[in-house]
Amino acid sequence: MTRPYEVSAAALRPLFEMFWTSEGWRDQPLPLSDVAVEAGLMFVEPRTLCHDEWVAAARAAAASLDVGEVSNAFLASLSTRRLDLRSALGSYAIARVLPDHSFAARDGTCDVCGLAEVATEDLNVLNFERFKWGGVRRDEIPYLTLDLEQFALAPRPAASAEDLRIGRELISTLDSLPARVTAAQAVGKLTMVKGNKDERGVLLDILGVCDILHDDEHRGYREGFVTAADRDLPTKRFVEHAYPTCWWTGSNGIDHTALPEFLPALLPVGLSSDRRRL
């Protein structure tokens, strides 16, 4: 499909209802909707590729885009709540530095990227998660691939003056939180962004992989790919955020050297672009 997909409520409803009810996930998904397939939101077949094919597809999808496109879309999502647009910035940040590599076994998955030697993916559930929360499989290669391929077909409004205002308030708020505030606690401070707790949590995960939320000991993907073996998670029962956002606290603040690369429209934000708060 080469034409833009639809984002009307009527077109999206079958995708949401396929997997979700007012009480959460369905035990069994509903059948495929011809309406959603025609709208470009559902897929008739799952996608099966070997490791090397998934890697090549993700790299090609990132190479077909540029940071200006995904940056503008991220900002446009802040007032419109277009979570499908928000997701692409994080996927692009990772996929653009994904190395071309062969499968290297580590407990059945690749030591470099975490992918199985052959993977079959239900594209419908991935697209549902993309629209519902802005994606949750932040560093998984099949999700990156679908997200960026679909982004190329996305209807995209331009970021507005209101989006820029919200973005600057978002960055300022995150940069001024008390030192002990965790990412999970920071979510409650982001009321300037339309949406719920889960959506705002994913937003922080996206900023983390871009290294805008920066932790010197647990780097994001700005300067290179972080292998699956190096994505350490905190040793606690429930980890609320993806790597590396799960490590971030208010003491780290915002890395203002990453803003010009991923969200240049938000500069100036009251601080010089070469300042990193430690």
C-alpha positions in Angstrom: 0.0 0.0 0.0 1.5 3.3 -1.0 -1.3 5.9 -0.2 -1.5 7.5 3.3 -3.5 5.5 5.9 -6.6 6.9 7.5 -6.7 8.3 11.0 -10.4 9.0 11.5 -12.1 7.6 14.6 -14.2 5.3 12.4 -11.2 3.8 10.7 -9.3 3.4 13.9 -12.1 1.9 15.9 -11.8 -1.7 14.5 -8.0 -1.7 15.3 -8.6 -0.7 18.9 -11.5 -3.0 19.4 -9.6 -5.9 18.0 -7.3 -6.0 21.0 -8.8 -3.8 23.7 -11.9 -3.3 25.9 -12.8 -0.9 28.7 -11.2 -3.5 31.0 -8.0 -3.9 29.1 -6.6 -6.5 26.7 -9.0 -9.0 25.2 -8.3 -12.7 25.9 -8.7 -13.4 22.2 -8.5 -10.7 19.4 -11.5 -10.0 17.3 -11.4 -11.0 13.6 -9.7 -8.9 11.0 -11.7 -5.9 9.8 -12.0 -5.3 6.1 -12.7 -1.6 6.9 -9.4 -1.2 8.8 -7.5 -3.2 6.1 -8.8 -0.8 3.4 -7.9 2.2 5.6 -4.3 0.9 5.8 -4.5 0.2 9.5 -4.6 -3.6 9.6 -2.7 -6.3 7.8 -4.0 -9.5 6.4 -1.0 -11.7 7.1 1.7 -11.7 9.8 5.2 -11.0 8.7 7.9 -13.6 8.9 11.6 -12.7 8.2 14.9 -14.1 9.3 17.2 -12.0 11.5 19.2 -10.5 8.6 16.0 -9.5 6.7 14.5 -7.8 9.7 17.8 -5.9 10.3 18.0 -4.9 6.6 14.3 -3.7 6.6 14.8 -1.6 9.8 17.9 0.0 8.4 16.2 0.7 5.0 13.2 2.2 6.7 15.4 4.6 8.7 17.5 5.5 5.7 14.3 6.6 3.8 13.6 9.3 6.4 15.4 12.2 7.9 15.4 13.6 11.4 13.5 16.7 10.4 10.5 14.6 9.4 10.3 12.6 12.6 11.2 15.6 14.8 8.3 17.7 13.4 5.9 14.8 13.7 6.9 14.2 17.4 6.2 17.9 18.1 2.9 17.8 16.2 1.8 14.9 18.4 1.9 17.0 21.6 -1.3 18.9 20.9 -3.0 16.5 18.5 -2.4 13.3 20.5 -1.3 11.6 17.3 0.7 8.9 19.0 1.5 7.1 15.7 3.5 10.2 14.8 5.2 10.5 18.2 6.6 7.0 18.1 8.7 7.5 15.0 11.3 9.7 16.7 12.3 7.0 19.1 12.3 4.3 16.4 14.4 6.5 14.1 16.9 7.3 16.8 17.6 3.6 17.3 17.2 2.2 13.7 19.5 4.9 12.2 22.5 3.5 14.2 21.5 -0.2 14.0 24.6 -1.9 12.6 24.5 -4.3 9.7 25.3 -7.6 11.4 24.6 -11.3 11.2 22.8 -13.3 13.9 25.0 -13.9 17.0 23.3 -16.3 19.3 22.7 -15.5 23.0 20.3 -17.7 24.7 18.4 -18.1 21.4 18.5 -14.4 20.5 21.0 -12.1 18.9 23.6 -10.7 21.3 23.7 -7.5 19.2 20.0 -6.6 18.7 18.0 -9.1 20.7 16.2 -10.6 17.7 15.5 -14.3 17.2 17.0 -16.0 14.2 13.6 -16.1 12.5 10.7 -14.0 13.8 7.0 -13.9 12.9 5.2 -10.8 14.0 1.6 -9.9 14.2 1.7 -6.5 12.6 -1.8 -5.7 13.8 -0.9 -5.8 17.5 2.2 -3.8 16.8 0.2 -1.1 15.0 -2.4 -1.2 17.7 0.3 -0.5 20.3 1.7 2.3 18.1 -1.7 4.1 18.0 -2.7 3.3 21.6 0.4 4.4 23.4 3.1 5.4 20.9 4.6 2.0 20.9 5.8 -0.1 23.8 8.4 -2.4 22.2 10.8 0.5 22.1 14.0 -1.3 21.0 12.5 -4.4 19.2 13.6 -4.6 15.6 10.2 -5.7 14.1 8.5 -2.8 15.9 11.1 -0.3 14.6 10.6 -1.6 11.1 6.8 -1.4 11.1 6.8 2.0 12.9 9.1 3.7 10.3 7.6 2.0 7.3 4.1 3.1 8.4 5.4 6.6 9.3 6.3 7.0 5.7 2.6 6.6 4.9 1.3 8.7 7.7 -0.8 11.8 7.2 1.3 14.5 9.0 0.2 17.9 10.2 2.9 20.5 10.7 4.0 21.3 14.2 2.1 24.4 15.4 3.1 27.3 17.6 1.2 25.6 20.4 3.2 22.4 19.9 6.4 24.3 20.3 5.1 26.0 23.4 4.1 22.6 24.9 7.5 21.1 23.9 9.5 23.9 25.6 7.4 23.6 28.7 8.0 19.8 28.7 11.7 20.2 28.4 11.8 23.0 31.0 9.8 20.9 33.5 12.0 17.8 33.1 15.1 19.9 33.5 14.0 21.4 36.8 12.7 18.4 38.7 14.2 17.6 42.1 17.2 15.3 42.0 15.5 12.2 43.5 12.5 12.2 41.1 12.4 9.1 39.0 11.0 8.8 35.4 7.9 7.1 36.8 7.4 10.0 39.2 8.1 12.6 36.5 5.1 11.3 34.4 2.7 13.0 36.8 4.4 16.4 36.2 3.7 16.3 32.4 0.2 17.6 32.4 1.0 20.1 29.6 0.9 17.1 27.2 -2.5 15.8 26.3 -3.0 12.2 27.2 -2.9 9.7 30.1 -0.2 8.3 32.3 0.8 5.5 30.0 1.1 7.8 26.9 3.3 10.2 28.9 5.4 7.4 30.1 6.1 6.3 26.6 7.0 9.9 25.7 9.7 9.8 28.3 11.0 6.4 26.9 11.3 8.1 23.5 13.3 11.0 25.0 15.5 8.5 26.7 16.5 6.6 23.6 17.3 9.9 22.0 19.6 10.8 25.0 17.6 13.9 25.7 16.9 12.3 29.0 20.5 11.4 29.6 22.3 9.2 32.1 26.1 9.0 31.7 26.2 5.4 33.0 23.3 4.2 30.8 23.5 5.9 27.5 20.9 6.1 24.8 21.4 5.8 21.1 22.5 9.2 20.1 26.2 8.3 19.7 25.7 4.7 18.6 23.8 1.5 18.9 23.4 0.0 22.4 23.5 -3.8 22.1 20.9 -6.0 23.7 23.6 -7.4 26.0 24.4 -3.8 27.3 20.8 -2.8 28.0 20.9 -3.4 31.8 17.7 -3.0 33.7 17.3 -2.1 37.4 17.1 -5.1 39.7 13.5 -4.6 40.9 10.3 -6.6 40.5 8.6 -4.2 38.1 10.5 -1.9 35.8 8.1 0.8 34.5 10.2 2.3 31.7 12.2 1.0 28.8 16.0 1.2 28.7 17.6 3.7 29.3 14.7 5.9 30.8 14.3 3.3 33.6 17.6 4.7 35.0 16.9 8.4 34.7 16.3 10.7 37.7 15.9 14.4 38.0 19.5 14.8 38.9 20.4 14.0 35.3 18.1 16.7 33.9 18.1 17.3 30.1 21.1 16.9 27.8 20.9 20.1 25.9 23.5 18.9 23.4 21.0 16.3 22.2 18.2 18.8 21.6 19.7 20.4 18.5 20.0 17.0 16.9 16.5 15.6 17.6 14.3 18.5 18.5 16.0 21.6 17.1 12.7 23.6 16.9 12.6 23.7 20.7 15.8 25.8 20.9 16.3 28.1 22.7 14.8 26.7 25.9 16.3 29.1 28.3 19.7 27.4 28.5 22.6 27.2 26.2 22.6 24.2 23.8 26.0 23.1 25.1 24.9 22.8 28.7 24.4 19.4 30.3 23.2 19.4 33.9 25.0 16.8 35.9 
